[in-house]
Structures are given as structure tokens and as C-alpha cells.
């Protein structure tokens, strides 16, 4: 299969010790869908934060490029620089 572009909505909740725990990622076919979902999650108050990322991948080969962060809402993990 050829490479495809994934748009991923990655929510986080606060763990018992106050750390962030990633929840299952939600994959969409467009940036607009992922962004809308992220904003709805934040409005619902069930998550501490949400990342929206774009990632090019060939899932059949297990080849994933580095994610590109499109939006970071609320409290999200710090990025390594």
C-alpha cells in the first residue's frame, strides 16, 4: 500500500498522581475533522488537553514519519526540543 496522511486527535487526561495519561488516539481523513473533534473534546471537559497531529505513514510496512503538531489545546505533554 502507498503512503497515506493521517490526522490524529490525541486526548490526554490527568492521572491519579497528576501526570498526563494518553487516551486512545482517534484517526481522521482530514485536518478539519480532527480539529473539530479536538475542540469538542475540550468543550466537553473530559480531557485535560488534546493534540492534533498530521503524520505520513505506510501502515502495511510499519513506516511512520515524525508527527507534525497542528494544534495543542489545554494541558499537553511538553515537546522535546
Biopython code that builds the backbone (N, CA, C, O; Angstrom):
import numpy as np
from Bio.PDB.StructureBuilder import StructureBuilder

atoms = [
    (1, "UNK", "N", (0.846, -1.192, 0.000)),
    (1, "UNK", "CA", (0.000, 0.000, 0.000)),
    (1, "UNK", "C", (0.884, 1.247, 0.000)),
    (1, "UNK", "O", (1.994, 1.226, 0.533)),
    (2, "UNK", "N", (0.406, 2.293, -0.579)),
    (2, "UNK", "CA", (1.154, 3.548, -0.663)),
    (2, "UNK", "C", (1.064, 4.323, 0.640)),
    (2, "UNK", "O", (0.275, 4.005, 1.530)),
    (3, "UNK", "N", (1.892, 5.342, 0.720)),
    (3, "UNK", "CA", (1.856, 6.204, 1.904)),
    (3, "UNK", "C", (0.542, 6.961, 1.951)),
    (3, "UNK", "O", (-0.037, 7.307, 0.921)),
    (4, "UNK", "N", (0.089, 7.206, 3.158)),
    (4, "UNK", "CA", (-1.122, 7.984, 3.361)),
    (4, "UNK", "C", (-0.871, 8.995, 4.467)),
    (4, "UNK", "O", (0.032, 8.829, 5.288)),
    (5, "UNK", "N", (-1.685, 10.046, 4.475)),
    (5, "UNK", "CA", (-1.580, 11.069, 5.508)),
    (5, "UNK", "C", (-2.680, 10.840, 6.523)),
    (5, "UNK", "O", (-3.859, 10.755, 6.179)),
    (6, "UNK", "N", (-2.277, 10.742, 7.774)),
    (6, "UNK", "CA", (-3.216, 10.540, 8.870)),
    (6, "UNK", "C", (-3.350, 11.827, 9.667)),
    (6, "UNK", "O", (-2.368, 12.541, 9.871)),
    (7, "UNK", "N", (-4.549, 12.121, 10.111)),
    (7, "UNK", "CA", (-4.795, 13.247, 11.004)),
    (7, "UNK", "C", (-5.294, 12.637, 12.311)),
    (7, "UNK", "O", (-6.332, 11.975, 12.348)),
    (8, "UNK", "N", (-4.544, 12.870, 13.371)),
    (8, "UNK", "CA", (-4.782, 12.174, 14.627)),
    (8, "UNK", "C", (-5.151, 13.164, 15.726)),
    (8, "UNK", "O", (-4.479, 14.174, 15.931)),
    (9, "UNK", "N", (-6.228, 12.848, 16.420)),
    (9, "UNK", "CA", (-6.672, 13.594, 17.589)),
    (9, "UNK", "C", (-6.246, 12.763, 18.800)),
    (9, "UNK", "O", (-6.753, 11.660, 19.004)),
    (10, "UNK", "N", (-5.311, 13.291, 19.607)),
    (10, "UNK", "CA", (-4.752, 12.551, 20.745)),
    (10, "UNK", "C", (-5.149, 13.235, 22.045)),
    (10, "UNK", "O", (-4.529, 14.228, 22.427)),
    (11, "UNK", "N", (-6.181, 12.723, 22.741)),
    (11, "UNK", "CA", (-6.570, 13.319, 24.020)),
    (11, "UNK", "C", (-5.706, 12.821, 25.183)),
    (11, "UNK", "O", (-5.129, 11.735, 25.129)),
    (12, "UNK", "N", (-5.633, 13.639, 26.229)),
    (12, "UNK", "CA", (-4.917, 13.314, 27.461)),
    (12, "UNK", "C", (-5.831, 13.612, 28.650)),
    (12, "UNK", "O", (-6.582, 14.587, 28.643)),
    (13, "UNK", "N", (-5.753, 12.757, 29.667)),
    (13, "UNK", "CA", (-6.461, 13.008, 30.924)),
    (13, "UNK", "C", (-5.427, 13.055, 32.036)),
    (13, "UNK", "O", (-4.298, 12.591, 31.874)),
    (14, "UNK", "N", (-5.827, 13.621, 33.164)),
    (14, "UNK", "CA", (-4.931, 13.659, 34.315)),
    (14, "UNK", "C", (-4.996, 12.329, 35.049)),
    (14, "UNK", "O", (-6.078, 11.816, 35.336)),
    (15, "UNK", "N", (-3.829, 11.780, 35.349)),
    (15, "UNK", "CA", (-3.745, 10.537, 36.108)),
    (15, "UNK", "C", (-3.897, 10.800, 37.588)),
    (15, "UNK", "O", (-4.036, 11.948, 38.009)),
    (16, "UNK", "N", (-3.871, 9.739, 38.383)),
    (16, "UNK", "CA", (-4.059, 9.852, 39.837)),
    (16, "UNK", "C", (-2.991, 10.699, 40.501)),
    (16, "UNK", "O", (-3.264, 11.368, 41.497)),
    (17, "UNK", "N", (-1.783, 10.682, 39.966)),
    (17, "UNK", "CA", (-0.688, 11.454, 40.556)),
    (17, "UNK", "C", (-0.491, 12.799, 39.860)),
    (17, "UNK", "O", (0.524, 13.465, 40.065)),
    (18, "UNK", "N", (-1.455, 13.193, 39.044)),
    (18, "UNK", "CA", (-1.397, 14.489, 38.378)),
    (18, "UNK", "C", (-0.685, 14.493, 37.040)),
    (18, "UNK", "O", (-0.659, 15.519, 36.359)),
    (19, "UNK", "N", (-0.105, 13.366, 36.649)),
    (19, "UNK", "CA", (0.552, 13.289, 35.345)),
    (19, "UNK", "C", (-0.460, 13.097, 34.228)),
    (19, "UNK", "O", (-1.602, 12.707, 34.473)),
    (20, "UNK", "N", (-0.040, 13.368, 33.020)),
    (20, "UNK", "CA", (-0.917, 13.201, 31.865)),
    (20, "UNK", "C", (-0.888, 11.762, 31.372)),
    (20, "UNK", "O", (0.173, 11.148, 31.257)),
    (21, "UNK", "N", (-2.068, 11.239, 31.084)),
    (21, "UNK", "CA", (-2.188, 9.889, 30.545)),
    (21, "UNK", "C", (-2.816, 9.983, 29.158)),
    (21, "UNK", "O", (-3.919, 10.514, 29.023)),
    (22, "UNK", "N", (-2.137, 9.477, 28.118)),
    (22, "UNK", "CA", (-2.747, 9.497, 26.793)),
    (22, "UNK", "C", (-3.918, 8.524, 26.727)),
    (22, "UNK", "O", (-3.870, 7.430, 27.288)),
    (23, "UNK", "N", (-4.940, 8.935, 26.049)),
    (23, "UNK", "CA", (-6.098, 8.098, 25.796)),
    (23, "UNK", "C", (-5.962, 7.525, 24.375)),
    (23, "UNK", "O", (-5.065, 7.938, 23.641)),
    (24, "UNK", "N", (-6.809, 6.608, 23.982)),
    (24, "UNK", "CA", (-6.687, 6.070, 22.625)),
    (24, "UNK", "C", (-6.778, 7.183, 21.570)),
    (24, "UNK", "O", (-7.675, 8.023, 21.633)),
    (25, "UNK", "N", (-5.858, 7.187, 20.610)),
    (25, "UNK", "CA", (-5.904, 8.195, 19.552)),
    (25, "UNK", "C", (-7.072, 7.931, 18.609)),
    (25, "UNK", "O", (-7.503, 6.793, 18.425)),
    (26, "UNK", "N", (-7.572, 9.013, 18.016)),
    (26, "UNK", "CA", (-8.684, 8.929, 17.069)),
    (26, "UNK", "C", (-8.159, 9.428, 15.727)),
    (26, "UNK", "O", (-7.673, 10.556, 15.634)),
    (27, "UNK", "N", (-8.250, 8.612, 14.702)),
    (27, "UNK", "CA", (-7.700, 8.953, 13.386)),
    (27, "UNK", "C", (-8.797, 9.421, 12.441)),
    (27, "UNK", "O", (-9.885, 8.847, 12.390)),
    (28, "UNK", "N", (-8.484, 10.479, 11.694)),
    (28, "UNK", "CA", (-9.417, 11.047, 10.721)),
    (28, "UNK", "C", (-8.739, 11.180, 9.370)),
    (28, "UNK", "O", (-7.517, 11.077, 9.257)),
    (29, "UNK", "N", (-9.558, 11.412, 8.338)),
    (29, "UNK", "CA", (-9.022, 11.559, 6.987)),
    (29, "UNK", "C", (-8.733, 13.011, 6.622)),
    (29, "UNK", "O", (-8.056, 13.279, 5.630)),
    (30, "UNK", "N", (-9.251, 13.964, 7.433)),
    (30, "UNK", "CA", (-8.980, 15.370, 7.153)),
    (30, "UNK", "C", (-8.573, 16.102, 8.432)),
    (30, "UNK", "O", (-8.935, 15.710, 9.541)),
    (31, "UNK", "N", (-7.816, 17.166, 8.243)),
    (31, "UNK", "CA", (-7.410, 18.015, 9.366)),
    (31, "UNK", "C", (-8.625, 18.643, 10.030)),
    (31, "UNK", "O", (-8.675, 18.748, 11.255)),
    (32, "UNK", "N", (-9.607, 19.064, 9.235)),
    (32, "UNK", "CA", (-10.801, 19.714, 9.778)),
    (32, "UNK", "C", (-11.559, 18.776, 10.718)),
    (32, "UNK", "O", (-12.028, 19.206, 11.772)),
    (33, "UNK", "N", (-11.684, 17.504, 10.348)),
    (33, "UNK", "CA", (-12.377, 16.538, 11.207)),
    (33, "UNK", "C", (-11.646, 16.362, 12.532)),
    (33, "UNK", "O", (-12.272, 16.358, 13.592)),
    (34, "UNK", "N", (-10.328, 16.218, 12.478)),
    (34, "UNK", "CA", (-9.535, 16.028, 13.690)),
    (34, "UNK", "C", (-9.607, 17.260, 14.595)),
    (34, "UNK", "O", (-9.721, 17.139, 15.814)),
    (35, "UNK", "N", (-9.538, 18.435, 13.990)),
    (35, "UNK", "CA", (-9.599, 19.682, 14.753)),
    (35, "UNK", "C", (-10.961, 19.850, 15.416)),
    (35, "UNK", "O", (-11.040, 20.220, 16.588)),
    (36, "UNK", "N", (-12.020, 19.582, 14.684)),
    (36, "UNK", "CA", (-13.370, 19.699, 15.239)),
    (36, "UNK", "C", (-13.540, 18.762, 16.427)),
    (36, "UNK", "O", (-14.090, 19.154, 17.457)),
    (37, "UNK", "N", (-13.072, 17.531, 16.289)),
    (37, "UNK", "CA", (-13.168, 16.565, 17.384)),
    (37, "UNK", "C", (-12.377, 17.040, 18.609)),
    (37, "UNK", "O", (-12.852, 16.925, 19.739)),
    (38, "UNK", "N", (-11.185, 17.566, 18.385)),
    (38, "UNK", "CA", (-10.359, 18.057, 19.486)),
    (38, "UNK", "C", (-11.074, 19.168, 20.251)),
    (38, "UNK", "O", (-11.078, 19.172, 21.482)),
    (39, "UNK", "N", (-11.671, 20.099, 19.535)),
    (39, "UNK", "CA", (-12.377, 21.202, 20.187)),
    (39, "UNK", "C", (-13.602, 20.693, 20.943)),
    (39, "UNK", "O", (-13.916, 21.192, 22.023)),
    (40, "UNK", "N", (-14.283, 19.722, 20.391)),
    (40, "UNK", "CA", (-15.454, 19.147, 21.086)),
    (40, "UNK", "C", (-15.034, 18.417, 22.355)),
    (40, "UNK", "O", (-15.711, 18.508, 23.379)),
    (41, "UNK", "N", (-13.924, 17.698, 22.291)),
    (41, "UNK", "CA", (-13.423, 17.010, 23.487)),
    (41, "UNK", "C", (-13.118, 18.033, 24.578)),
    (41, "UNK", "O", (-13.476, 17.833, 25.738)),
    (42, "UNK", "N", (-12.457, 19.126, 24.204)),
    (42, "UNK", "CA", (-12.108, 20.151, 25.200)),
    (42, "UNK", "C", (-13.357, 20.831, 25.760)),
    (42, "UNK", "O", (-13.430, 21.106, 26.957)),
    (43, "UNK", "N", (-14.342, 21.102, 24.897)),
    (43, "UNK", "CA", (-15.584, 21.720, 25.364)),
    (43, "UNK", "C", (-16.338, 20.802, 26.322)),
    (43, "UNK", "O", (-17.017, 21.272, 27.236)),
    (44, "UNK", "N", (-16.217, 19.495, 26.110)),
    (44, "UNK", "CA", (-16.905, 18.533, 26.960)),
    (44, "UNK", "C", (-16.310, 18.393, 28.350)),
    (44, "UNK", "O", (-16.956, 17.870, 29.258)),
    (45, "UNK", "N", (-15.071, 18.862, 28.518)),
    (45, "UNK", "CA", (-14.438, 18.847, 29.831)),
    (45, "UNK", "C", (-13.923, 17.497, 30.287)),
    (45, "UNK", "O", (-13.540, 17.351, 31.448)),
    (46, "UNK", "N", (-13.902, 16.509, 29.411)),
    (46, "UNK", "CA", (-13.461, 15.174, 29.828)),
    (46, "UNK", "C", (-11.953, 14.966, 29.695)),
    (46, "UNK", "O", (-11.418, 13.960, 30.160)),
    (47, "UNK", "N", (-11.278, 15.910, 29.065)),
    (47, "UNK", "CA", (-9.830, 15.775, 28.846)),
    (47, "UNK", "C", (-9.101, 16.989, 29.383)),
    (47, "UNK", "O", (-9.638, 18.096, 29.419)),
    (48, "UNK", "N", (-7.851, 16.755, 29.804)),
    (48, "UNK", "CA", (-7.007, 17.862, 30.251)),
    (48, "UNK", "C", (-6.443, 18.614, 29.049)),
    (48, "UNK", "O", (-6.187, 19.816, 29.125)),
    (49, "UNK", "N", (-6.252, 17.904, 27.942)),
    (49, "UNK", "CA", (-5.690, 18.509, 26.742)),
    (49, "UNK", "C", (-5.813, 17.573, 25.557)),
    (49, "UNK", "O", (-6.134, 16.393, 25.698)),
    (50, "UNK", "N", (-5.547, 18.133, 24.380)),
    (50, "UNK", "CA", (-5.639, 17.366, 23.135)),
    (50, "UNK", "C", (-4.591, 17.882, 22.158)),
    (50, "UNK", "O", (-4.414, 19.089, 21.996)),
    (51, "UNK", "N", (-3.903, 16.952, 21.514)),
    (51, "UNK", "CA", (-3.022, 17.284, 20.395)),
    (51, "UNK", "C", (-3.698, 16.858, 19.103)),
    (51, "UNK", "O", (-4.359, 15.822, 19.043)),
    (52, "UNK", "N", (-3.523, 17.671, 18.072)),
    (52, "UNK", "CA", (-3.938, 17.292, 16.718)),
    (52, "UNK", "C", (-2.658, 17.254, 15.897)),
    (52, "UNK", "O", (-1.939, 18.249, 15.798)),
    (53, "UNK", "N", (-2.380, 16.092, 15.308)),
    (53, "UNK", "CA", (-1.149, 15.926, 14.546)),
    (53, "UNK", "C", (-1.433, 15.377, 13.162)),
    (53, "UNK", "O", (-2.439, 14.709, 12.926)),
    (54, "UNK", "N", (-0.514, 15.678, 12.253)),
    (54, "UNK", "CA", (-0.527, 15.105, 10.905)),
    (54, "UNK", "C", (0.680, 14.182, 10.812)),
    (54, "UNK", "O", (1.785, 14.534, 11.224)),
    (55, "UNK", "N", (0.450, 13.009, 10.272)),
    (55, "UNK", "CA", (1.549, 12.050, 10.157)),
    (55, "UNK", "C", (1.405, 11.270, 8.857)),
    (55, "UNK", "O", (0.336, 10.746, 8.543)),
    (56, "UNK", "N", (2.486, 11.205, 8.117)),
    (56, "UNK", "CA", (2.525, 10.411, 6.896)),
    (56, "UNK", "C", (3.001, 9.018, 7.274)),
    (56, "UNK", "O", (3.956, 8.855, 8.033)),
    (57, "UNK", "N", (2.310, 8.005, 6.724)),
    (57, "UNK", "CA", (2.645, 6.648, 7.119)),
    (57, "UNK", "C", (2.329, 5.647, 6.012)),
    (57, "UNK", "O", (1.509, 5.894, 5.128)),
    (58, "UNK", "N", (3.006, 4.522, 6.095)),
    (58, "UNK", "CA", (2.670, 3.336, 5.306)),
    (58, "UNK", "C", (2.393, 2.247, 6.338)),
    (58, "UNK", "O", (3.294, 1.493, 6.707)),
    (59, "UNK", "N", (1.136, 2.164, 6.806)),
    (59, "UNK", "CA", (0.809, 1.235, 7.885)),
    (59, "UNK", "C", (1.146, -0.226, 7.566)),
    (59, "UNK", "O", (1.528, -0.980, 8.462)),
    (60, "UNK", "N", (1.011, -0.623, 6.320)),
    (60, "UNK", "CA", (1.312, -2.009, 5.946)),
    (60, "UNK", "C", (2.783, -2.343, 6.168)),
    (60, "UNK", "O", (3.120, -3.475, 6.516)),
    (61, "UNK", "N", (3.652, -1.365, 5.968)),
    (61, "UNK", "CA", (5.087, -1.569, 6.147)),
    (61, "UNK", "C", (5.551, -1.198, 7.561)),
    (61, "UNK", "O", (6.688, -1.474, 7.944)),
    (62, "UNK", "N", (4.640, -0.558, 8.343)),
    (62, "UNK", "CA", (5.011, -0.118, 9.684)),
    (62, "UNK", "C", (5.929, 1.088, 9.666)),
    (62, "UNK", "O", (6.682, 1.317, 10.613)),
    (63, "UNK", "N", (5.868, 1.866, 8.585)),
    (63, "UNK", "CA", (6.740, 3.029, 8.406)),
    (63, "UNK", "C", (5.956, 4.307, 8.700)),
    (63, "UNK", "O", (5.012, 4.646, 7.986)),
    (64, "UNK", "N", (6.358, 5.016, 9.765)),
    (64, "UNK", "CA", (5.673, 6.242, 10.167)),
    (64, "UNK", "C", (6.673, 7.384, 10.242)),
    (64, "UNK", "O", (7.723, 7.253, 10.871)),
    (65, "UNK", "N", (6.349, 8.515, 9.596)),
    (65, "UNK", "CA", (7.180, 9.708, 9.696)),
    (65, "UNK", "C", (6.915, 10.389, 11.041)),
    (65, "UNK", "O", (5.958, 10.058, 11.741)),
    (66, "UNK", "N", (7.781, 11.346, 11.388)),
    (66, "UNK", "CA", (7.589, 12.110, 12.618)),
    (66, "UNK", "C", (6.278, 12.899, 12.520)),
    (66, "UNK", "O", (5.965, 13.440, 11.460)),
    (67, "UNK", "N", (5.513, 12.970, 13.610)),
    (67, "UNK", "CA", (4.270, 13.735, 13.580)),
    (67, "UNK", "C", (4.536, 15.239, 13.522)),
    (67, "UNK", "O", (5.521, 15.738, 14.067)),
    (68, "UNK", "N", (3.644, 15.933, 12.855)),
    (68, "UNK", "CA", (3.674, 17.396, 12.796)),
    (68, "UNK", "C", (2.482, 17.892, 13.602)),
    (68, "UNK", "O", (1.333, 17.584, 13.285)),
    (69, "UNK", "N", (2.769, 18.673, 14.658)),
    (69, "UNK", "CA", (1.711, 19.156, 15.536)),
    (69, "UNK", "C", (0.985, 20.325, 14.879)),
    (69, "UNK", "O", (1.597, 21.332, 14.522)),
    (70, "UNK", "N", (-0.325, 20.176, 14.727)),
    (70, "UNK", "CA", (-1.155, 21.208, 14.097)),
    (70, "UNK", "C", (-1.846, 22.077, 15.137)),
    (70, "UNK", "O", (-1.981, 23.287, 14.953)),
    (71, "UNK", "N", (-2.286, 21.456, 16.234)),
    (71, "UNK", "CA", (-2.938, 22.177, 17.327)),
    (71, "UNK", "C", (-2.580, 21.503, 18.634)),
    (71, "UNK", "O", (-2.419, 20.284, 18.697)),
    (72, "UNK", "N", (-2.457, 22.317, 19.687)),
    (72, "UNK", "CA", (-2.215, 21.801, 21.038)),
    (72, "UNK", "C", (-3.155, 22.579, 21.955)),
    (72, "UNK", "O", (-2.985, 23.780, 22.163)),
    (73, "UNK", "N", (-4.131, 21.887, 22.490)),
    (73, "UNK", "CA", (-5.164, 22.525, 23.295)),
    (73, "UNK", "C", (-5.073, 22.057, 24.738)),
    (73, "UNK", "O", (-4.856, 20.873, 24.996)),
    (74, "UNK", "N", (-5.237, 22.974, 25.674)),
    (74, "UNK", "CA", (-5.235, 22.613, 27.082)),
    (74, "UNK", "C", (-3.861, 22.216, 27.572)),
    (74, "UNK", "O", (-2.850, 22.751, 27.117)),
    (75, "UNK", "N", (-3.826, 21.263, 28.515)),
    (75, "UNK", "CA", (-2.583, 20.773, 29.108)),
    (75, "UNK", "C", (-2.139, 19.544, 28.328)),
    (75, "UNK", "O", (-2.823, 18.520, 28.317)),
    (76, "UNK", "N", (-0.985, 19.657, 27.677)),
    (76, "UNK", "CA", (-0.448, 18.574, 26.865)),
    (76, "UNK", "C", (1.017, 18.344, 27.252)),
    (76, "UNK", "O", (1.639, 19.227, 27.842)),
    (77, "UNK", "N", (1.573, 17.178, 26.931)),
    (77, "UNK", "CA", (2.977, 16.932, 27.275)),
    (77, "UNK", "C", (3.911, 17.929, 26.590)),
    (77, "UNK", "O", (3.662, 18.377, 25.471)),
    (78, "UNK", "N", (4.975, 18.257, 27.286)),
    (78, "UNK", "CA", (5.975, 19.163, 26.723)),
    (78, "UNK", "C", (6.717, 18.453, 25.593)),
    (78, "UNK", "O", (7.037, 17.269, 25.705)),
    (79, "UNK", "N", (6.987, 19.169, 24.514)),
    (79, "UNK", "CA", (7.718, 18.604, 23.397)),
    (79, "UNK", "C", (9.211, 18.668, 23.672)),
    (79, "UNK", "O", (9.710, 19.659, 24.206)),
    (80, "UNK", "N", (9.921, 17.612, 23.307)),
    (80, "UNK", "CA", (11.381, 17.618, 23.396)),
    (80, "UNK", "C", (11.914, 18.483, 22.270)),
    (80, "UNK", "O", (11.474, 18.367, 21.126)),
    (81, "UNK", "N", (12.851, 19.338, 22.590)),
    (81, "UNK", "CA", (13.413, 20.212, 21.548)),
    (81, "UNK", "C", (14.848, 19.872, 21.271)),
    (81, "UNK", "O", (15.480, 20.504, 20.425)),
]
sb = StructureBuilder()
sb.init_structure("model")
sb.init_model(0)
sb.init_chain("A")
sb.init_seg("    ")
for serial, (resi, resn, name, xyz) in enumerate(atoms, 1):
    if name == "N":
        sb.init_residue(resn, " ", resi, " ")
    sb.init_atom(name, np.array(xyz, "f"), 0.0, 1.0, " ", f" {name:<3s}", serial, name[0])
structure = sb.get_structure()
